[in-house]
Every structure is written in structure tokens, then in C-alpha cells.
Amino acid sequence: MSRYFTSKGEPGELITQYLNARDEAVKSMDVNKFKDFIKNHSMRENIPSDEVLEITMRKMAVHITSLDIDTRVDAFRWLLERGYDFYLD
């Protein structure tokens, strides 16, 4: 059995840990928690500005179906109220 996927093609241990950490960081809407997530799970050397992280968290929240609907709708509204689209571009 791979740590990435089970023999049935389901997410394995590493993928599950990553998704749980991502969901926790995004749902928190806390820039510092999101920075920690990026540092721990990314190859990026430079962390974007807090403003970019705020927008990125909200865009991610809109599209992460494992998050509750209230979190996703709040993120969608936050983006629209500030003139941002919700596309991941």
C-alpha cells in the first residue's frame, strides 16, 4: 500500500494529512495559520503578502467542497464585496 493512495485508489495517509491541514488552515481564515500551512506543505521560498493570502484563502474556500457550506458562502461574499472574482487563476 502506498502512503499516497490505497489499493482501492482512495487517498492514503499523506494525502489525507495534507487535505486535513489545508482545510484547517483555509477554514480558519487566519493569515498566520495559512502561512504556516504554506511553509510546511509547499516548495515556495517566498510567501506572498498578507493581502494576497487573504484573497487566496477565500478563493480556495469557495472551491474546497469538503468545507461546510457556510464557510464557502462567507468566502464567496467576502470576495464579491471587495470586487474580486472567485476563480482560481
Biotite code that builds the C-alpha atoms (Angstrom):
import biotite.structure as struc

atoms = struc.array([
    struc.Atom([0.000, 0.000, 0.000], chain_id="A", res_id=1, res_name="MET", atom_name="CA", element="C"),
    struc.Atom([1.273, 3.426, -0.954], chain_id="A", res_id=2, res_name="SER", atom_name="CA", element="C"),
    struc.Atom([1.252, 6.293, 1.513], chain_id="A", res_id=3, res_name="ARG", atom_name="CA", element="C"),
    struc.Atom([-0.302, 8.359, -1.264], chain_id="A", res_id=4, res_name="TYR", atom_name="CA", element="C"),
    struc.Atom([-3.152, 6.079, -2.349], chain_id="A", res_id=5, res_name="PHE", atom_name="CA", element="C"),
    struc.Atom([-4.672, 2.829, -1.083], chain_id="A", res_id=6, res_name="THR", atom_name="CA", element="C"),
    struc.Atom([-5.020, -0.253, -3.254], chain_id="A", res_id=7, res_name="SER", atom_name="CA", element="C"),
    struc.Atom([-8.619, 0.869, -3.866], chain_id="A", res_id=8, res_name="LYS", atom_name="CA", element="C"),
    struc.Atom([-7.443, 4.244, -5.234], chain_id="A", res_id=9, res_name="GLY", atom_name="CA", element="C"),
    struc.Atom([-8.562, 6.189, -2.170], chain_id="A", res_id=10, res_name="GLU", atom_name="CA", element="C"),
    struc.Atom([-6.377, 8.880, -0.605], chain_id="A", res_id=11, res_name="PRO", atom_name="CA", element="C"),
    struc.Atom([-3.655, 7.412, 1.579], chain_id="A", res_id=12, res_name="GLY", atom_name="CA", element="C"),
    struc.Atom([-2.086, 8.678, 4.783], chain_id="A", res_id=13, res_name="GLU", atom_name="CA", element="C"),
    struc.Atom([-0.014, 11.528, 3.300], chain_id="A", res_id=14, res_name="LEU", atom_name="CA", element="C"),
    struc.Atom([-2.768, 12.839, 1.065], chain_id="A", res_id=15, res_name="ILE", atom_name="CA", element="C"),
    struc.Atom([-5.265, 12.725, 3.932], chain_id="A", res_id=16, res_name="THR", atom_name="CA", element="C"),
    struc.Atom([-2.869, 14.595, 6.245], chain_id="A", res_id=17, res_name="GLN", atom_name="CA", element="C"),
    struc.Atom([-2.300, 17.245, 3.584], chain_id="A", res_id=18, res_name="TYR", atom_name="CA", element="C"),
    struc.Atom([-6.021, 17.726, 2.904], chain_id="A", res_id=19, res_name="LEU", atom_name="CA", element="C"),
    struc.Atom([-6.821, 17.965, 6.617], chain_id="A", res_id=20, res_name="ASN", atom_name="CA", element="C"),
    struc.Atom([-4.068, 20.553, 7.149], chain_id="A", res_id=21, res_name="ALA", atom_name="CA", element="C"),
    struc.Atom([-5.241, 22.527, 4.089], chain_id="A", res_id=22, res_name="ARG", atom_name="CA", element="C"),
    struc.Atom([-8.869, 22.509, 5.189], chain_id="A", res_id=23, res_name="ASP", atom_name="CA", element="C"),
    struc.Atom([-7.968, 23.573, 8.729], chain_id="A", res_id=24, res_name="GLU", atom_name="CA", element="C"),
    struc.Atom([-5.767, 26.436, 7.509], chain_id="A", res_id=25, res_name="ALA", atom_name="CA", element="C"),
    struc.Atom([-8.280, 27.708, 4.967], chain_id="A", res_id=26, res_name="VAL", atom_name="CA", element="C"),
    struc.Atom([-11.317, 27.387, 7.246], chain_id="A", res_id=27, res_name="LYS", atom_name="CA", element="C"),
    struc.Atom([-9.534, 29.346, 9.993], chain_id="A", res_id=28, res_name="SER", atom_name="CA", element="C"),
    struc.Atom([-9.295, 32.419, 7.710], chain_id="A", res_id=29, res_name="MET", atom_name="CA", element="C"),
    struc.Atom([-6.190, 33.246, 9.742], chain_id="A", res_id=30, res_name="ASP", atom_name="CA", element="C"),
    struc.Atom([-3.335, 34.553, 7.585], chain_id="A", res_id=31, res_name="VAL", atom_name="CA", element="C"),
    struc.Atom([-0.684, 33.292, 10.015], chain_id="A", res_id=32, res_name="ASN", atom_name="CA", element="C"),
    struc.Atom([-2.115, 29.757, 10.062], chain_id="A", res_id=33, res_name="LYS", atom_name="CA", element="C"),
    struc.Atom([-2.269, 29.851, 6.268], chain_id="A", res_id=34, res_name="PHE", atom_name="CA", element="C"),
    struc.Atom([1.379, 30.997, 6.114], chain_id="A", res_id=35, res_name="LYS", atom_name="CA", element="C"),
    struc.Atom([2.348, 28.064, 8.338], chain_id="A", res_id=36, res_name="ASP", atom_name="CA", element="C"),
    struc.Atom([0.481, 25.707, 6.028], chain_id="A", res_id=37, res_name="PHE", atom_name="CA", element="C"),
    struc.Atom([2.337, 27.098, 3.003], chain_id="A", res_id=38, res_name="ILE", atom_name="CA", element="C"),
    struc.Atom([5.691, 26.823, 4.769], chain_id="A", res_id=39, res_name="LYS", atom_name="CA", element="C"),
    struc.Atom([5.009, 23.222, 5.782], chain_id="A", res_id=40, res_name="ASN", atom_name="CA", element="C"),
    struc.Atom([3.418, 21.971, 2.570], chain_id="A", res_id=41, res_name="HIS", atom_name="CA", element="C"),
    struc.Atom([4.890, 23.992, -0.274], chain_id="A", res_id=42, res_name="SER", atom_name="CA", element="C"),
    struc.Atom([8.148, 24.360, -2.132], chain_id="A", res_id=43, res_name="MET", atom_name="CA", element="C"),
    struc.Atom([7.696, 28.150, -2.221], chain_id="A", res_id=44, res_name="ARG", atom_name="CA", element="C"),
    struc.Atom([10.609, 30.155, -0.948], chain_id="A", res_id=45, res_name="GLU", atom_name="CA", element="C"),
    struc.Atom([8.737, 33.471, -0.915], chain_id="A", res_id=46, res_name="ASN", atom_name="CA", element="C"),
    struc.Atom([5.449, 33.836, 0.922], chain_id="A", res_id=47, res_name="ILE", atom_name="CA", element="C"),
    struc.Atom([3.051, 36.306, -0.744], chain_id="A", res_id=48, res_name="PRO", atom_name="CA", element="C"),
    struc.Atom([1.807, 39.413, 1.050], chain_id="A", res_id=49, res_name="SER", atom_name="CA", element="C"),
    struc.Atom([-0.951, 39.162, 3.642], chain_id="A", res_id=50, res_name="ASP", atom_name="CA", element="C"),
    struc.Atom([-3.362, 40.774, 1.180], chain_id="A", res_id=51, res_name="GLU", atom_name="CA", element="C"),
    struc.Atom([-2.661, 38.116, -1.447], chain_id="A", res_id=52, res_name="VAL", atom_name="CA", element="C"),
    struc.Atom([-3.002, 35.381, 1.182], chain_id="A", res_id=53, res_name="LEU", atom_name="CA", element="C"),
    struc.Atom([-6.380, 36.767, 2.326], chain_id="A", res_id=54, res_name="GLU", atom_name="CA", element="C"),
    struc.Atom([-7.697, 36.640, -1.229], chain_id="A", res_id=55, res_name="ILE", atom_name="CA", element="C"),
    struc.Atom([-6.163, 33.231, -1.915], chain_id="A", res_id=56, res_name="THR", atom_name="CA", element="C"),
    struc.Atom([-7.692, 31.703, 1.232], chain_id="A", res_id=57, res_name="MET", atom_name="CA", element="C"),
    struc.Atom([-11.144, 32.948, 0.243], chain_id="A", res_id=58, res_name="ARG", atom_name="CA", element="C"),
    struc.Atom([-10.811, 31.724, -3.338], chain_id="A", res_id=59, res_name="LYS", atom_name="CA", element="C"),
    struc.Atom([-9.687, 28.325, -2.092], chain_id="A", res_id=60, res_name="MET", atom_name="CA", element="C"),
    struc.Atom([-12.544, 28.173, 0.424], chain_id="A", res_id=61, res_name="ALA", atom_name="CA", element="C"),
    struc.Atom([-15.119, 28.739, -2.317], chain_id="A", res_id=62, res_name="VAL", atom_name="CA", element="C"),
    struc.Atom([-13.820, 25.693, -4.211], chain_id="A", res_id=63, res_name="HIS", atom_name="CA", element="C"),
    struc.Atom([-12.991, 23.217, -1.413], chain_id="A", res_id=64, res_name="ILE", atom_name="CA", element="C"),
    struc.Atom([-16.066, 21.010, -1.282], chain_id="A", res_id=65, res_name="THR", atom_name="CA", element="C"),
    struc.Atom([-15.021, 19.369, 1.994], chain_id="A", res_id=66, res_name="SER", atom_name="CA", element="C"),
    struc.Atom([-15.582, 22.692, 3.806], chain_id="A", res_id=67, res_name="LEU", atom_name="CA", element="C"),
    struc.Atom([-19.018, 23.441, 5.222], chain_id="A", res_id=68, res_name="ASP", atom_name="CA", element="C"),
    struc.Atom([-21.351, 25.491, 3.071], chain_id="A", res_id=69, res_name="ILE", atom_name="CA", element="C"),
    struc.Atom([-21.389, 28.473, 5.471], chain_id="A", res_id=70, res_name="ASP", atom_name="CA", element="C"),
    struc.Atom([-17.610, 28.867, 5.204], chain_id="A", res_id=71, res_name="THR", atom_name="CA", element="C"),
    struc.Atom([-17.795, 28.638, 1.437], chain_id="A", res_id=72, res_name="ARG", atom_name="CA", element="C"),
    struc.Atom([-20.644, 31.167, 1.130], chain_id="A", res_id=73, res_name="VAL", atom_name="CA", element="C"),
    struc.Atom([-18.943, 33.596, 3.534], chain_id="A", res_id=74, res_name="ASP", atom_name="CA", element="C"),
    struc.Atom([-15.779, 33.411, 1.443], chain_id="A", res_id=75, res_name="ALA", atom_name="CA", element="C"),
    struc.Atom([-17.766, 33.984, -1.744], chain_id="A", res_id=76, res_name="PHE", atom_name="CA", element="C"),
    struc.Atom([-19.471, 37.050, -0.250], chain_id="A", res_id=77, res_name="ARG", atom_name="CA", element="C"),
    struc.Atom([-16.171, 38.411, 1.088], chain_id="A", res_id=78, res_name="TRP", atom_name="CA", element="C"),
    struc.Atom([-14.669, 38.239, -2.392], chain_id="A", res_id=79, res_name="LEU", atom_name="CA", element="C"),
    struc.Atom([-17.652, 39.832, -4.136], chain_id="A", res_id=80, res_name="LEU", atom_name="CA", element="C"),
    struc.Atom([-17.966, 42.628, -1.559], chain_id="A", res_id=81, res_name="GLU", atom_name="CA", element="C"),
    struc.Atom([-14.366, 43.613, -2.283], chain_id="A", res_id=82, res_name="ARG", atom_name="CA", element="C"),
    struc.Atom([-14.657, 43.381, -6.053], chain_id="A", res_id=83, res_name="GLY", atom_name="CA", element="C"),
    struc.Atom([-12.751, 40.107, -6.528], chain_id="A", res_id=84, res_name="TYR", atom_name="CA", element="C"),
    struc.Atom([-13.895, 37.196, -8.619], chain_id="A", res_id=85, res_name="ASP", atom_name="CA", element="C"),
    struc.Atom([-13.900, 33.691, -7.195], chain_id="A", res_id=86, res_name="PHE", atom_name="CA", element="C"),
    struc.Atom([-11.992, 31.971, -9.995], chain_id="A", res_id=87, res_name="TYR", atom_name="CA", element="C"),
    struc.Atom([-8.699, 30.251, -9.265], chain_id="A", res_id=88, res_name="LEU", atom_name="CA", element="C"),
    struc.Atom([-6.476, 31.943, -11.803], chain_id="A", res_id=89, res_name="ASP", atom_name="CA", element="C"),
])
